Amino acid sequence: MRFEAVIFDLDGTLLDSMDVWEKIDICFLQKRGLPVPADYVTEICARSFEEAAQYTIDLFGLSEKSEDIIR
């Protein structure tokens, strides 16, 4: 069978990737020497990339732009 397109669903419906994203978030903070607040993952998991980046900037007073954090 030949496919013309494939859809990857990594938001938990077909494949649960939340553990991977949590590890990425924790690693991001640890590389900057920042503590991981107990509610951090919960706070950003329902946000878009842009919203999560801005939340992180505001929370920790980072000088980075949201575009840089997303990259």
DSSP file (Angstrom, degrees, kcal/mol; ACC not computed):
  #  RESIDUE AA STRUCTURE BP1 BP2  ACC     N-H-->O    O-->H-N    N-H-->O    O-->H-N    TCO  KAPPA ALPHA  PHI   PSI    X-CA   Y-CA   Z-CA
    1    1 A M              0   0    0      0, 0.0     2,-0.4     0, 0.0     0, 0.0   0.000 360.0 360.0 360.0 133.3    0.0    0.0    0.0
    2    2 A R        -     0   0    0      2,-0.0     2,-0.4     0, 0.0     0, 0.0  -0.887 360.0-154.2-107.7 132.9    1.4    3.4   -0.9
    3    3 A F        -     0   0    0     -2,-0.4     3,-0.1     1,-0.1     0, 0.0  -0.826  14.7-165.9-106.2 143.3    0.6    6.5    1.1
    4    4 A E  S    S+     0   0    0     -2,-0.4     2,-0.3     1,-0.3    -1,-0.1   0.682  78.7   8.0 -94.1 -23.4    0.5   10.1   -0.1
    5    5 A A        -     0   0    0      2,-0.0     2,-0.4     0, 0.0    -1,-0.3  -0.991  59.0-157.5-154.7 156.1    0.5   11.6    3.3
    6    6 A V        -     0   0    0     -2,-0.3     2,-0.5    -3,-0.1    -3,-0.0  -0.999  10.6-148.3-137.4 138.5    0.8   10.6    7.0
    7    7 A I        -     0   0    0     -2,-0.4     2,-0.5     2,-0.0    -2,-0.0  -0.933   8.3-156.4-109.4 126.9   -0.4   12.5   10.0
    8    8 A F        -     0   0    0     -2,-0.5     2,-0.7     2,-0.0    -2,-0.0  -0.904   4.3-165.5-102.5 126.1    1.6   12.3   13.2
    9    9 A D        +     0   0    0     -2,-0.5     6,-0.8     1,-0.1     5,-0.4  -0.909  19.7 161.3-114.1 102.4   -0.4   13.0   16.4
   10   10 A L        +     0   0    0     -2,-0.7     7,-0.4     1,-0.2    -1,-0.1   0.053  48.8  93.6-111.2  25.2    1.9   13.5   19.3
   11   11 A D  S    S-     0   0    0      5,-0.1    -1,-0.2     6,-0.1     5,-0.1   0.305 110.4 -84.6-101.7  10.7   -0.5   15.3   21.7
   12   12 A G  S    S+     0   0    0      3,-1.4     4,-0.2    -3,-0.3    -2,-0.1   0.271 107.1  98.4 110.5 -11.3   -1.6   12.2   23.6
   13   13 A T  S    S+     0   0    0      2,-0.3     3,-0.1     1,-0.1    -3,-0.1   0.969 108.4   0.6 -73.8 -53.7   -4.4   11.0   21.4
   14   14 A L  S    S+     0   0    0     -5,-0.4     2,-0.4     1,-0.3    -4,-0.1   0.749 143.9  23.2-102.7 -33.4   -2.4    8.3   19.5
   15   15 A L  S    S-     0   0    0     -6,-0.8    -3,-1.4     0, 0.0     2,-0.8  -0.987  74.5-135.5-138.6 123.8    1.0    8.6   21.1
   16   16 A D        +     0   0    0     -2,-0.4     3,-0.2    -4,-0.2     4,-0.1  -0.707  33.0 161.7 -85.6 109.8    1.6   10.1   24.5
   17   17 A S     >  +     0   0    0     -2,-0.8     4,-2.0    -7,-0.4     3,-0.4   0.272  41.6 106.8-108.0   8.7    4.6   12.4   24.3
   18   18 A M  H  > S+     0   0    0      1,-0.2     4,-2.4     2,-0.2     5,-0.2   0.850  76.4  55.9 -61.3 -35.8    4.0   14.4   27.5
   19   19 A D  H  > S+     0   0    0      2,-0.2     4,-2.1     1,-0.2    -1,-0.2   0.896 107.2  50.2 -62.4 -38.9    6.9   12.7   29.3
   20   20 A V  H  > S+     0   0    0     -3,-0.4     4,-2.2     2,-0.2    -2,-0.2   0.934 111.2  47.6 -64.5 -46.4    9.3   13.8   26.6
   21   21 A W  H  X S+     0   0    0     -4,-2.0     4,-2.5     1,-0.2    -2,-0.2   0.886 110.1  53.2 -63.6 -38.7    8.1   17.4   26.7
   22   22 A E  H  X S+     0   0    0     -4,-2.4     4,-2.4     1,-0.2    -1,-0.2   0.915 109.4  48.5 -62.5 -42.5    8.4   17.4   30.5
   23   23 A K  H  X S+     0   0    0     -4,-2.1     4,-2.5     2,-0.2    -1,-0.2   0.887 110.6  51.4 -64.6 -38.9   12.0   16.2   30.3
   24   24 A I  H  X S+     0   0    0     -4,-2.2     4,-2.5     2,-0.2    -2,-0.2   0.926 110.8  48.4 -62.8 -44.8   12.8   18.9   27.7
   25   25 A D  H  X S+     0   0    0     -4,-2.5     4,-2.0     2,-0.2    -2,-0.2   0.923 113.1  46.8 -61.9 -45.5   11.3   21.6   30.0
   26   26 A I  H  X S+     0   0    0     -4,-2.4     4,-2.7     1,-0.2    -1,-0.2   0.912 112.8  49.3 -64.0 -43.3   13.2   20.4   33.0
   27   27 A C  H  X S+     0   0    0     -4,-2.5     4,-2.5     2,-0.2    -1,-0.2   0.902 108.1  54.9 -61.9 -42.1   16.5   20.1   31.0
   28   28 A F  H  X S+     0   0    0     -4,-2.5     4,-0.7     1,-0.2    -1,-0.2   0.928 113.1  41.5 -56.7 -47.9   15.9   23.7   29.7
   29   29 A L  H ><>S+     0   0    0     -4,-2.0     5,-2.7     1,-0.2     3,-0.8   0.910 113.3  52.2 -69.2 -42.6   15.6   25.1   33.2
   30   30 A Q  H ><5S+     0   0    0     -4,-2.7     3,-1.6     1,-0.3    -2,-0.2   0.867 103.0  58.4 -63.7 -37.0   18.5   23.0   34.6
   31   31 A K  H 3<5S+     0   0    0     -4,-2.5    -1,-0.3     1,-0.3    -2,-0.2   0.771 109.5  45.8 -62.8 -24.5   20.9   24.2   31.9
   32   32 A R  T <<5S-     0   0    0     -3,-0.8    -1,-0.3    -4,-0.7    -2,-0.2   0.338 117.9-113.5 -98.1   4.4   20.2   27.7   33.0
   33   33 A G  T < 5 +     0   0    0     -3,-1.6    -3,-0.2     1,-0.2    -2,-0.1   0.769  69.0 144.7  69.8  25.8   20.6   26.9   36.7
   34   34 A L      < -     0   0    0     -5,-2.7    -1,-0.2    -6,-0.1    -2,-0.1  -0.748  51.3-115.3 -99.7 143.8   16.9   27.6   37.3
   35   35 A P        -     0   0    0      0, 0.0    -1,-0.1     0, 0.0    -3,-0.0  -0.369  23.4-123.9 -70.7 155.5   14.7   25.7   39.8
   36   36 A V        -     0   0    0     -2,-0.1   -10,-0.0    -6,-0.0     5,-0.0  -0.864  26.8-138.6-101.7 101.8   11.8   23.7   38.5
   37   37 A P    >   -     0   0    0      0, 0.0     3,-1.8     0, 0.0     4,-0.4  -0.269  18.1-118.6 -59.4 146.8    8.7   24.9   40.2
   38   38 A A  T 3  S+     0   0    0      1,-0.3     4,-0.3     2,-0.1     3,-0.2   0.815 114.0  39.5 -56.9 -32.9    6.3   22.2   41.3
   39   39 A D  T 3> S+     0   0    0      1,-0.1     4,-2.5     2,-0.1    -1,-0.3   0.311  86.2 103.1-100.5   8.8    3.5   23.5   39.1
   40   40 A Y  H <> S+     0   0    0     -3,-1.8     4,-2.0     1,-0.2     5,-0.2   0.940  82.6  44.0 -60.1 -52.3    5.7   24.5   36.1
   41   41 A V  H  > S+     0   0    0     -4,-0.4     4,-1.9     1,-0.2    -1,-0.2   0.906 114.8  50.3 -62.1 -41.6    4.8   21.6   33.8
   42   42 A T  H  > S+     0   0    0     -4,-0.3     4,-0.6     1,-0.2    -1,-0.2   0.903 109.9  51.9 -61.5 -41.2    1.1   21.9   34.7
   43   43 A E  H  < S+     0   0    0     -4,-2.5    -2,-0.2     1,-0.2    -1,-0.2   0.862 118.2  34.1 -65.5 -37.3    1.2   25.7   34.0
   44   44 A I  H >< S+     0   0    0     -4,-2.0     3,-1.7    -5,-0.2    -1,-0.2   0.678  96.5  81.3 -95.7 -15.6    2.8   25.4   30.5
   45   45 A C  H 3< S+     0   0    0     -4,-1.9    -1,-0.2     1,-0.3    -2,-0.1   0.796  96.5  44.8 -65.5 -27.1    1.3   22.1   29.2
   46   46 A A  T 3< S+     0   0    0     -4,-0.6    -1,-0.3    -3,-0.2     2,-0.2   0.377 101.7  88.9 -95.3   5.7   -2.0   23.8   28.2
   47   47 A R  S <  S-     0   0    0     -3,-1.7    -3,-0.0     1,-0.1     2,-0.0  -0.642  80.7-109.7-101.1 158.1   -0.3   26.7   26.5
   48   48 A S     >  -     0   0    0     -2,-0.2     4,-2.8     1,-0.1     5,-0.2  -0.263  41.0 -99.4 -71.1 170.3    1.0   27.2   23.0
   49   49 A F  H  > S+     0   0    0      1,-0.2     4,-2.5     2,-0.2     5,-0.2   0.929 126.1  48.8 -57.6 -45.1    4.7   27.3   22.4
   50   50 A E  H  > S+     0   0    0      1,-0.2     4,-2.3     2,-0.2    -1,-0.2   0.917 113.2  46.0 -62.9 -44.4    4.6   31.1   22.3
   51   51 A E  H  > S+     0   0    0      2,-0.2     4,-2.5     1,-0.2    -1,-0.2   0.900 113.3  49.5 -66.2 -41.1    2.6   31.4   25.5
   52   52 A A  H  X S+     0   0    0     -4,-2.8     4,-2.2     2,-0.2    -2,-0.2   0.901 111.1  49.8 -65.5 -40.8    4.8   28.9   27.3
   53   53 A A  H  X S+     0   0    0     -4,-2.5     4,-2.4    -5,-0.2    -2,-0.2   0.930 113.0  46.0 -63.5 -45.0    7.9   30.7   26.3
   54   54 A Q  H  X S+     0   0    0     -4,-2.3     4,-2.7     2,-0.2     5,-0.2   0.888 110.6  53.3 -66.5 -38.5    6.5   34.0   27.4
   55   55 A Y  H  X S+     0   0    0     -4,-2.5     4,-2.8     2,-0.2    -1,-0.2   0.921 110.6  47.8 -58.8 -44.8    5.3   32.5   30.7
   56   56 A T  H  X S+     0   0    0     -4,-2.2     4,-2.2     2,-0.2     6,-0.3   0.904 111.4  50.0 -64.7 -43.2    8.9   31.2   31.3
   57   57 A I  H  X>S+     0   0    0     -4,-2.4     5,-1.4     1,-0.2     4,-1.4   0.943 115.4  43.2 -59.7 -48.8   10.4   34.6   30.5
   58   58 A D  H  <5S+     0   0    0     -4,-2.7    -2,-0.2     1,-0.2    -1,-0.2   0.903 113.5  51.5 -65.3 -42.5    8.0   36.3   32.9
   59   59 A L  H  <5S+     0   0    0     -4,-2.8    -1,-0.2    -5,-0.2    -2,-0.2   0.896 124.0  26.4 -62.9 -42.9    8.4   33.8   35.6
   60   60 A F  H  <5S-     0   0    0     -4,-2.2    -1,-0.2    -5,-0.2    -2,-0.2   0.425 102.8-119.7-105.2  -0.3   12.2   33.8   35.7
   61   61 A G  T  <5 +     0   0    0     -4,-1.4    -3,-0.2    -5,-0.2    -4,-0.1   0.882  47.7 179.2  65.1  37.7   12.9   37.3   34.4
   62   62 A L      < -     0   0    0     -5,-1.4    -1,-0.2    -6,-0.3    -2,-0.0  -0.377  31.7-146.7 -73.4 151.0   14.8   36.0   31.4
   63   63 A S        +     0   0    0     -2,-0.1    -1,-0.1     2,-0.1    -6,-0.0   0.501  67.0 106.1 -93.5  -6.2   16.3   38.3   28.8
   64   64 A E  S    S-     0   0    0      1,-0.1     2,-0.2     2,-0.1    -2,-0.0  -0.326  73.1-117.2 -71.3 155.2   15.8   35.9   26.0
   65   65 A K    >>  -     0   0    0      1,-0.1     4,-1.9    -2,-0.0     3,-0.5  -0.605  24.3-114.8 -87.2 155.4   13.0   36.5   23.4
   66   66 A S  H 3> S+     0   0    0      1,-0.2     4,-2.4    -2,-0.2     5,-0.2   0.858 116.1  57.9 -60.0 -35.2   10.3   33.9   23.1
   67   67 A E  H 3> S+     0   0    0      1,-0.2     4,-1.7     2,-0.2    -1,-0.2   0.879 106.2  49.5 -61.8 -37.3   11.4   33.0   19.6
   68   68 A D  H <4 S+     0   0    0     -3,-0.5    -1,-0.2     2,-0.2    -2,-0.2   0.889 110.9  48.7 -69.8 -39.4   14.8   32.1   20.9
   69   69 A I  H  < S+     0   0    0     -4,-1.9    -2,-0.2     1,-0.2    -1,-0.2   0.904 109.3  52.9 -67.2 -40.5   13.4   29.9   23.7
   70   70 A I  H  <        0   0    0     -4,-2.4    -1,-0.2     1,-0.3    -2,-0.2   0.891 360.0 360.0 -62.3 -39.5   11.2   28.1   21.2
   71   71 A R     <        0   0    0     -4,-1.7    -1,-0.3    -5,-0.2    -2,-0.2   0.503 360.0 360.0 -64.8 360.0   14.1   27.4   19.0
